[in-house]
C-alpha cells in the first residue's frame, strides 16, 4: 500500500502474496478481523456483504451512502435497510463499546455484532463509562410532541396508535416528534421531517 519495507501483515487468503502494514490497511481497503485468530485480508480478498435491499438515508451522519456495499459502505445484516459509512459505524462502535454495540436503526445486537466484526469494525471490549440511566436513555424511543404548540388535551407525552394523536417521529433524525393534528398531517401521511432536518 505505502510501498515501504517491513510490512508485517499477510493476507489470510491462501496463495495471496499481498503484505501490508497494519496502520496502512484501511487506506488500502484491507480489513483486519479483531476477534478469534485476528485475520487480515487484502482489498481483493476481504469478505463482502450480501445485500437484499436498497439503502435508506444514512442513519448516523445523514450524508448519502453509495448504492452498493463497498469498503466504505456497510449494511446492517439484520434489517438490510440501514446503510452506514465505515468510518461512521466505527466511530459509533468506539463510543459505545462491545456490550451495547448494535444497529442504530433496528437495535439488533445478536446478529449485528458478528456481521460488523466480520467486516473489520472493532468496538472496544471495555464497558462504556456511562451509568445505567445513560444507556437506557440511548435505547429509549423519543416519546413527545415537539410542535411549537401542542393541541393534544392529554399533553405532549400522550400518544395513540392512530388518529390525530398518533405520534410521528422525524424520518431523518428520530429525535423530534409531532402529533398528526399538531402539524396538520392527514391520516395518509406516513413520513414527517422536523424543521431542523
Secondary structure, DSSP 4 states (H G I P E B T S, - for coil): ----S---EE-SSTT---EE-GGGTTTTT-EE--STT--EE-TTT-------S---S-SSS-----SS--SSEEE-TTTSS-EEEHHHHHHHHHHHHHHH---TTT---HHHHHHHHHTT----SSPPS--HHHHHHHHSPP-S---SS---TT-TT--BSSSTTBEEEBTTTSS-EEETGGGT--TT---B--TT-
